[in-house]
C-alpha cells in the first residue's frame, strides 16, 4: 500500500478498525474496518485513505483518535502510563502537523524535566486541550490555579522563564 | 386698658418706652471703662430682668388675652428681644462684648485669674437671649480664635518639647477647656471646644509625635513608659484614626523585632533561650496593652497576628518550642509550685497556637518525650500529663492518642517488671538487675532497627525476660532497641576508687569489653560490639575525649576517632562524684542534615493526610472545582499545617490516576468523585 508503518495514517486505519493491539489486526477488526471504509481491494483501500484523513480531522473524531492513540501504545495488561520517549514520538505523530510549534517545545521540555518519567492518560488528554485552548506563545489565559495537570504548570513556567 | 380695647396702644407704648429706656442703659454701659464694662452690663441685665418680671406681672392680663389674639410677642420675650436688639446688638457693645470675653479667656489661658462668676452670668445671659445669639455673638468666634491660639501653641510645643512632654501639655490644655466649659460656658460648647483642641493639638501633629526621634512611640515601648503610653492612647483615641496610627506603628515594630530575633543565627544556637526571649516579648507587650492601652482588643489582635507572622518565618520554631518544653520538664520546673507550672505550660500553649506547622511540633515533641520517659528524666509526671491534656483540648484526641500510648507503655512495663521479678526472681541469683520498657511500635517515634552484641554478663537475664514476656503475650515480636537504653556500672579504678557510671547501652557494651583486656583497637571494638560506625564513634568520643568523664584513654589523644586508634582502660580516672553520668540520651537541637531528614519525613506524612482530606471533601460534594478543593483542603488541615497548593494538585492527580476522582467530561475545571 506504500504507506510506512510509522505513518499516522496507519494509526488512523487502526482507529477506524478499532484495533486493540498495536501492530496487529485481528481478522474481525480487519473486516470491520474495511467494511466501514467500503474497501474490498488494496487499491480501494489506498483511495479511501484521504477520505479517512478528512474524517479524522473533524474535532469530535479527532479527540477520539487522540485518546485512542494513547491506549494503542499500551502493551502490557495493567499498564496505565507510557514512558517519556514514546510519548514524545506519539505527540509528534498525532499533533505535530496541527500544532508544530507547541509540540516542538513540549517535546523539548519533556525530555529535560525530571519530575515525571511516565505520562498517564489524564496528562495526555491535558496536552491536547492545552494546544487547543491556550494561545501560543503568549499563554494568555493560562491559569495554574485551575485544574491543569501539574506537568503543564511546570511547562508554562519553564517557557516563560525562557522567554524573558 | 385692654378691656377697653386699647391693647394696641398699651402694647406699642410698652415697646416704645422700653426701647427708649434701654437706649439709655446702653449708653451708660458704653460709657463704662475697661474692666467695669462687663460688670456694668451684668448689673444692668440683672436690673432689666427684675423689671421685666414686674412688668409682666402687671401686664399679665394683656399677656393672656390681647397678645395671643393679636399675635404679638409676649411681654417677657419682648423684653428679651429688645434687650438683644438695642443693647447687645448695638454697634459699640456687640464687638466690645465679644472682644472682652475672648480677652478674658485668653488671659486665663495664660495663667491669669479672672472673674468666673461674672463670665458665667454673661454667657448665661446670651443663652437666655437665644442659643443662636450665644452661638453667633460668642461661640463661633470663641471656637475660631481658640483654634488659632492652639494652632500656634502646638507649633511652639512641637518644636520645643519631646513627645512625652508634649502629650502632658496637650492633656493639660484639654482638661482646662473642659473645666472652663463646666464653670462658665454653656454645656453644649464642651464637645465643640474639645474638638478644636483635639484637632489642633493632636490630630495635626499625630504623625510627627509618634515618629519623634528618641521620644516617640517606639521609644516609649522600648522603655516600658506605661504612663506616657497610656496618655498617648487616651488622647489619640479622641481623634479619628489616632489609634490606628498607634496600632500600626506598634505592629510593624513588633514584626521587625520578631523577625530579627528569629533570623539571628547566634541566638538560634540556644533554643531554650530563644523561646524564653519569645515569651519575654509576649509578656512585655501584654503588660503594655494591659496597663496603657486598656486591654484594647484590636491591639491584642494586632499582637497575635504579629507573633503568628514572625514565629512562622523560622521553620525550626516548632522544634525549638519542643526543646524548650523538654528543658522545662527535665529540669526547669524543679521546685516550682503547681500554679506556676500551669502558668508556664499555658504560655507554651500560647506559642504553640501561633505555629502554622503543628504537625512538625508533634513529631519533635514525640521524640523528646520518648527520650525523657526512657531516661526517667522527667521532673514531674503531673506536669507532663497536664501538658498532654492541654494539647488534647487544643487539637483533639487524635493529636495526643499516641503520646498517651507512650505513657501507658511505661506504666504497663512497670507492671510487667514486677511480674517478671515475682515469677523469675528466685532463679536470678546475683546477676545484674534488669529494667525493661516494652514499647508499642505505633506509639513511639520510629527508630532504625539497630542491634548490637550485648555483653555476655547480661545476655542470660535478657533471654529470661524475653521468654517470660513471650510466655504471657503470644503472637508478639520483641526487638531490643539498643540505641535507647541506659546502664549503671560499678567500676573500680587503679587506686581502688570506686565509681558508679551511668552510661548508654552502647557505652556499656564497649566498657564491658575492657573487663577482659586493658587495650583494644577501634577495629577490635567494632567487631566485638557490632555497633554501627557513626554511633560507635560518638560513643567512644564520649568515653575518651571528654574531660571529667574519660574512663577510657585514647591514643593518639586527638579529638576525632580514627579507625586506627587504640583505647585503654583509664586507670588514673578521677572524679569528685561517686556517680558519674556519661550517657548521652538527652534531647538536643538537630544538626542540619538531621533537620532535613525530619522535614522530609514530615512532608511524606502530609501526603496521605492531604489525600484523605480531598477524598472526604469530594465524597461529600461529589463535584467540585479546583479552587474550591484547594480552599476546603486548606481549611480542613489548618489546625495541623498549611498545605502547599502545588502538593494538593499533585495529590489530586495521583487520585485521578488511582481512579478515586476523574475530571468532569463537560467542564474541565471540575473534578468528580468516583464511588
Interface residues (C-beta under 8 A of the other chain):
Chain A: X80 X120 X122 X123 X129 X145 X146 X147 X149 X150 X153
Chain B: X625 X626 X627 X630 X645 X646 X649 X650 X652 X653 X656 X657 X663 X668 X669 X670 X671
